[in-house]
Amino acid sequence: MEAGPVRGPDPDPVHQGDLRLPRDQLETLQQALVEHLKGRGFLRSARIEAAFRAVPRHLFLPGVPPEEVYRDQVIPLKVVDGVCVSSSSQPAIMAIMLEQLGLEPGQHVLEIGAASGYNAALMAHIVGESGSVVTVDIDEELVEGARAHLEAAGYRQVRVICGDGAQGYPPAAPYDRIILTVASGDIATPWYEQLKPDGRLLLPLVLRDTQFSVALERRGDYLESISVRCCAFMMLRGPFAEAGGIFALGPGPEAGPALQLRLNNYQPVDVVALYRALTGPWYDLPSGVFASLHEVHYGFNTWLSQHEPAACSLVAQREHSALAELPWLFKIAGLEIRTSIGIVADNQIALLALPPGWRPPASGNGQSGQAACEIMVRCFGGAEYLARRLLSLLRTWDTAGRPAGWFLFPSDEHLRLRVYPLHVSGFEEPGPERLIFTRRWSRLVIERLTS
């Protein structure tokens, strides 16, 4: 029989925060969410299904209406200067990642990104009394909340630590499983060191503006993917986060959320001059390239990062009038995140844009879908040389058969990722079916599987 968690007194949901729903109605909502996840194929393992049925999510989100808690949606937890920095993840992606993680009873788990504590409770239920879960978060306020929620739900055995997740948690190492519930562009050295030789590391890995939930296992002195899925998470915070190529633009917190410029290189940027250019005069150049936004986001965006050192992306959260004229191409469902891609140099910028008046067809998940349109290039101020460069790159990608379009299919059957520490040599060179990203600690090799 599967071991269960050490539980405290059964909490009375009637008295959680301001909620006044009877226990049976809360139970009905919770089980309906589980049936929804099963029906869509996100829950396949009996252990993970049992955890979702047993752990009450509303105890980790006090004050949120139960009808909202038990919808398959992201719920923001903390907003700083108008930007959401922590959330309770959509249950669907939680189920997908727990399936990827492959937990077994008795295993020892490190989670980086405690959030509400709900995911830690699910994992504690799966690993049982003979296992252990440590969850780390850099935010003391979130740590205190997670501790209180875990206590209320009866999962006192979960250790909640306030610290920088990039450092892991050495006192409880080594771990059978390490999971990040925040996105990172690299694999920090402590995660290598604290993972058992037969362990598994799961994280939302950032490649340009695309995130993949990747499960990695050791293959000697490198890690190799065994599972790849799409995802969208908040970024890792702290001194070890990839911040060198990220700049905040905009009028400041009092006027709205910061606009982020994310660079492919680490050139210096005059943020005042660049924001002035973005909010100044502009005009669009037609490209003659017709493509879906999925092709642009996964294909051209990835190819551009390999061929243009000055490639950039522009990211904003929530609506703001000062940003209304910017050419947003994509919107991430549930998080109000909008992005564009282009190139930046000499404090000037050029971005891809949609044709005037064109809107992508509505879809159930808030994404832009597969409808094609002519991709435009927006020139800001005197940056026509950059716009012409971006236009040339877009046409080159199109003429070459749209290489890197295989990023449209982020799955185990199409992609393989390998992660090499920087001191390890001997990996392959870039090619049509292979991309290489060099990070602070690692080299990421992404290959298209052709057989």
C-alpha positions in Angstrom: 0.0 0.0 0.0 1.3 3.4 -0.9 2.6 5.5 2.0 0.8 8.7 2.8 2.0 11.9 4.4 2.1 12.7 8.0 -1.1 14.6 8.6 -2.3 16.9 11.4 -5.8 17.5 12.6 -8.3 17.6 9.7 -8.7 21.3 8.9 -12.2 22.8 8.8 -12.5 24.5 5.4 -15.5 26.5 6.6 -13.3 28.8 8.6 -10.5 29.4 6.1 -10.2 33.1 5.4 -13.6 34.6 4.4 -14.8 31.5 2.6 -18.1 30.0 3.8 -18.7 27.1 1.4 -19.8 23.8 3.0 -17.2 21.0 3.0 -19.1 18.9 0.5 -19.2 21.8 -2.1 -15.5 22.3 -1.7 -15.0 18.6 -2.3 -17.2 18.7 -5.4 -15.2 21.5 -6.9 -11.9 19.8 -6.1 -12.9 16.5 -7.7 -14.4 18.3 -10.7 -11.0 19.8 -11.4 -9.3 16.4 -11.2 -11.8 15.0 -13.6 -11.1 17.9 -16.0 -7.4 17.2 -15.8 -7.9 13.5 -16.4 -10.3 14.2 -19.3 -7.7 16.4 -21.1 -5.0 13.7 -20.6 -2.8 15.7 -18.1 -3.2 13.1 -15.3 -2.0 9.6 -16.2 -0.3 8.4 -13.0 -2.5 6.9 -10.2 -0.1 8.4 -7.6 -0.4 11.9 -9.0 -4.2 11.7 -9.4 -4.5 10.6 -5.8 -2.4 13.6 -4.7 -4.6 16.0 -6.6 -7.7 14.4 -5.1 -6.3 14.5 -1.5 -4.6 17.9 -1.3 -7.1 20.8 -1.0 -5.9 23.7 -3.2 -8.1 26.2 -1.4 -6.1 25.9 1.8 -3.1 27.3 -0.1 -5.0 30.2 -1.6 -7.0 31.6 1.4 -9.2 34.6 0.4 -9.5 33.4 -3.2 -13.1 32.4 -4.1 -13.2 28.6 -4.3 -14.8 28.7 -7.8 -11.6 30.5 -8.9 -9.3 28.2 -6.9 -10.6 25.1 -8.6 -10.5 26.4 -12.1 -7.6 25.2 -14.3 -5.9 28.6 -14.2 -2.9 30.6 -12.9 -3.6 32.6 -9.8 -1.2 35.5 -9.0 0.3 35.5 -5.5 2.5 38.6 -5.4 2.8 41.7 -7.6 5.7 44.1 -7.4 5.5 47.5 -9.2 2.7 46.2 -11.3 4.5 43.0 -12.3 3.5 39.6 -11.1 6.6 37.9 -9.6 4.9 34.8 -8.1 1.8 32.8 -8.9 0.1 29.5 -8.1 0.7 27.6 -11.4 -2.1 26.3 -13.6 -3.0 22.9 -12.3 -2.6 21.4 -15.9 1.1 22.3 -16.1 1.6 21.2 -12.5 0.2 17.8 -13.5 2.3 17.7 -16.6 5.5 18.5 -14.7 4.8 16.0 -11.9 4.3 13.3 -14.6 7.7 14.4 -16.0 9.3 14.3 -12.6 8.4 10.7 -12.0 8.3 10.7 -8.3 8.3 7.5 -6.3 7.6 6.8 -2.6 10.6 7.3 -0.4 12.4 9.8 -2.7 14.0 13.0 -1.5 13.0 16.1 -3.4 14.2 19.7 -3.7 11.8 22.3 -5.0 13.0 25.7 -6.0 10.2 28.2 -5.9 7.8 27.5 -3.0 5.0 29.9 -4.1 1.9 28.9 -2.1 3.3 25.5 -1.0 0.6 23.6 -2.9 3.1 21.8 -5.3 5.2 20.8 -2.3 2.2 19.3 -0.6 1.3 17.3 -3.8 4.9 16.0 -3.9 4.9 15.2 -0.1 1.7 13.2 -0.6 3.4 11.2 -3.4 6.8 10.4 -1.7 5.0 9.6 1.6 6.4 9.2 5.1 9.6 7.6 4.0 10.4 10.4 1.6 11.1 14.1 2.1 10.4 17.5 0.4 12.5 20.7 0.8 11.1 23.8 -0.9 13.2 27.0 -1.2 12.1 30.5 -2.0 14.0 33.8 -2.0 11.0 35.7 -0.8 10.5 35.7 3.0 6.8 36.7 2.6 6.1 33.8 0.3 8.1 31.4 2.6 6.0 32.5 5.6 2.8 32.0 3.6 3.8 28.6 2.3 4.7 27.4 5.9 1.3 28.5 7.1 -0.6 26.9 4.2 1.3 23.6 4.6 0.6 23.6 8.4 -3.1 24.3 7.7 -3.3 21.4 5.2 -1.4 19.0 7.6 1.9 18.7 5.7 4.2 19.8 8.5 7.0 17.5 7.3 7.8 19.7 4.3 10.8 21.9 5.1 10.3 25.5 3.8 13.6 27.4 3.5 14.2 31.1 2.7 17.2 31.3 0.4 18.5 31.7 -3.1 17.3 28.7 -5.1 20.3 28.9 -7.4 22.3 27.6 -4.5 20.0 24.7 -3.9 20.0 23.4 -0.3 23.2 21.6 0.6 22.2 20.4 4.1 19.6 17.9 2.8 21.6 16.9 -0.4 21.9 14.7 -2.4 18.4 14.6 -4.0 16.6 12.0 -6.1 14.7 14.8 -7.8 15.2 18.5 -8.2 12.3 20.6 -9.6 12.1 24.3 -10.4 8.8 26.0 -10.5 10.4 29.2 -11.8 12.1 29.6 -15.2 15.8 29.7 -15.7 18.0 30.2 -18.7 20.8 28.0 -17.3 21.6 25.0 -15.1 23.3 26.4 -12.0 26.3 24.3 -10.8 24.8 23.5 -7.3 22.0 21.7 -9.0 24.5 19.4 -10.7 26.3 18.9 -7.5 23.2 18.2 -5.3 21.6 15.7 -7.8 22.2 12.0 -7.2 24.0 10.1 -10.0 20.7 8.5 -11.0 18.6 11.6 -10.2 16.4 13.7 -12.4 16.3 17.5 -12.7 13.1 19.2 -14.0 12.9 22.9 -14.9 11.3 25.5 -17.2 14.2 26.2 -19.4 14.3 29.5 -21.3 15.5 29.6 -24.8 15.0 33.2 -26.0 11.3 33.9 -25.3 10.3 30.2 -25.5 10.1 28.1 -22.4 10.3 24.3 -22.3 9.6 22.1 -19.3 12.6 19.8 -19.6 13.2 16.6 -17.5 17.0 15.9 -17.6 18.9 12.8 -16.4 22.7 12.3 -16.0 24.7 10.8 -18.9 28.2 10.7 -17.4 29.4 14.3 -17.2 26.3 15.9 -18.9 22.5 15.9 -18.6 20.2 14.7 -21.4 16.4 15.3 -21.8 14.0 12.5 -21.4 10.9 14.7 -21.7 10.2 18.1 -23.2 6.9 20.1 -23.0 5.9 23.7 -23.5 5.3 26.0 -20.5 5.3 29.6 -19.2 6.7 30.5 -15.7 7.9 33.4 -13.8 11.7 33.9 -14.0 14.1 32.9 -11.3 15.0 35.8 -9.0 18.1 36.7 -7.0 21.8 37.4 -7.7 22.3 34.2 -9.7 19.4 34.9 -12.1 20.2 35.7 -15.7 19.9 39.5 -15.3 22.9 40.8 -17.3 20.9 41.1 -20.5 17.6 42.3 -19.1 16.8 46.0 -18.8 13.7 47.8 -17.4 12.4 50.5 -19.6 9.4 52.8 -19.1 8.1 55.7 -17.1 8.4 53.9 -13.7 6.2 52.0 -11.3 3.9 54.9 -10.6 2.8 55.0 -14.2 2.6 51.3 -14.9 4.6 48.1 -15.1 8.1 48.1 -16.3 8.8 47.3 -19.9 11.6 44.7 -20.2 14.2 44.6 -22.9 15.9 41.2 -23.1 19.1 41.0 -25.1 20.8 38.2 -26.9 24.1 39.8 -26.0 25.2 42.0 -23.1 25.7 45.4 -24.7 25.3 48.5 -22.6 21.9 50.2 -23.1 20.8 53.8 -22.4 17.4 52.9 -21.1 16.1 56.5 -21.3 17.2 57.0 -24.9 15.8 53.6 -26.0 12.4 54.2 -24.3 12.3 57.6 -26.0 12.9 55.9 -29.4 10.1 53.3 -28.6 7.6 56.0 -27.8 8.6 58.3 -30.7 7.6 58.3 -34.4 7.7 55.0 -36.4 6.8 53.5 -39.7 6.4 49.9 -41.0 8.2 48.2 -43.8 6.3 45.3 -45.6 8.4 42.1 -45.8 6.5 40.0 -48.3 6.9 37.1 -45.8 3.6 35.5 -44.8 3.8 33.3 -41.7 1.8 32.3 -38.7 2.8 33.8 -35.3 3.7 30.3 -34.1 6.2 30.1 -36.9 7.7 33.5 -36.1 7.8 32.8 -32.4 9.3 29.3 -32.4 11.1 29.3 -35.8 12.3 32.7 -36.7 12.9 33.8 -33.1 15.1 30.8 -32.5 17.0 31.1 -35.8 17.5 34.9 -35.2 19.2 34.2 -31.9 21.7 32.0 -33.7 22.5 34.5 -36.5 22.1 38.0 -35.0 24.1 38.9 -31.8 22.0 42.0 -31.4 18.7 40.1 -31.3 16.3 41.2 -28.6 12.8 40.8 -27.3 10.5 43.3 -25.7 8.2 42.1 -22.9 5.5 43.8 -20.9 2.9 42.7 -18.4 -0.6 44.1 -18.1 -2.0 47.0 -20.2 -0.7 50.5 -20.1 -1.5 53.5 -22.3 2.1 54.4 -22.9 2.8 51.0 -24.4 -0.4 50.8 -26.6 1.4 51.7 -29.8 4.1 49.0 -29.5 3.8 46.1 -31.9 2.9 43.2 -29.7 3.0 39.9 -31.5 2.2 37.4 -28.8 0.3 37.1 -25.6 0.8 34.4 -23.0 -2.5 33.1 -21.8 -3.4 33.7 -18.1 -0.4 36.0 -17.4 -1.1 39.1 -19.4 2.4 38.9 -20.8 3.0 40.4 -24.2 6.1 40.1 -26.3 7.8 41.3 -29.5 11.1 40.4 -31.1 13.7 42.3 -33.1 17.2 43.7 -32.9 18.7 46.6 -31.0 22.0 48.6 -31.4 23.3 52.1 -30.6 20.2 52.6 -28.4 18.0 52.2 -31.4 15.5 49.3 -32.1 13.5 47.6 -34.8 10.8 45.1 -34.1 8.5 42.8 -36.0 4.9 43.9 -36.3 1.5 42.8 -37.6 -0.2 44.4 -40.6 -2.4 47.4 -39.7 -5.7 46.2 -38.3 -4.9 42.5 -38.4 -5.9 40.5 -35.4 -5.2 36.8 -34.9 -8.4 34.6 -34.7 -9.6 33.9 -31.2 -8.6 30.5 -29.7 -9.4 28.6 -26.6 -6.1 29.1 -24.9 -5.5 32.7 -25.7 -2.7 32.0 -28.2 -2.5 33.4 -31.7 -3.0 30.1 -33.5 -1.8 29.1 -36.9 -3.4 31.9 -39.1 -0.8 33.5 -41.4 -0.3 37.1 -42.2 2.3 39.3 -43.8 5.0 40.1 -41.2 6.0 43.8 -41.1 9.1 45.4 -39.7 8.7 48.5 -37.6 11.3 51.2 -37.8 11.5 53.6 -34.8 13.0 57.0 -35.3 16.3 57.0 -37.3 16.9 53.3 -37.0 16.1 52.4 -40.7 19.5 50.6 -41.0 18.3 48.3 -38.2 14.9 47.8 -39.8 16.6 46.9 -43.1 18.8 44.5 -41.3 15.9 42.8 -39.6 14.0 42.7 -42.9 16.9 41.0 -44.6 17.2 38.4 -41.8 13.5 37.6 -42.0 13.6 37.2 -45.8 16.8 35.1 -45.5 15.1 32.8 -43.0 12.1 32.5 -45.3 14.2 31.8 -48.5 16.2 29.2 -46.7 13.1 27.2 -46.0 12.4 28.6 -42.5 15.1 26.7 -40.6 14.5 26.0 -36.9 10.9 25.6 -37.7 11.2 22.2 -35.9 10.8 24.3 -32.7 7.1 24.3 -33.6 7.0 20.7 -32.2 8.4 20.8 -28.6 8.0 17.2 -27.6 10.0 14.1 -26.8 9.6 12.8 -30.4 11.0 15.9 -32.0 13.6 17.5 -29.6 16.5 16.4 -27.5 18.4 18.7 -25.2 21.8 18.1 -23.7 23.4 20.3 -21.0 27.2 20.4 -20.7 29.0 22.2 -17.9 31.3 24.8 -19.5 34.4 22.9 -18.6 33.3 19.8 -20.6 34.3 19.7 -24.2 33.8 17.4 -27.2 30.2 18.2 -28.1 29.0 18.8 -31.6 29.1 22.0 -33.7 25.9 23.9 -34.6 24.1 22.9 -37.8 20.7 22.9 -39.5 19.3 20.4 -37.0 21.3 21.5 -34.0 21.4 24.7 -32.0 23.8 25.7 -29.3 23.2 28.3 -26.6 26.2 29.3 -24.3 25.2 30.3 -20.9 27.0 31.4 -17.7 27.5 27.8 -16.4 26.5 25.6 -19.3 26.2 24.9 -23.0 22.8 23.9 -24.1 22.7 21.7 -27.2 19.2 21.3 -28.8 18.8 18.8 -31.6 16.0 17.8 -33.9 15.4 14.1 -33.8 15.0 12.8 -37.3 14.5 9.1 -36.7 
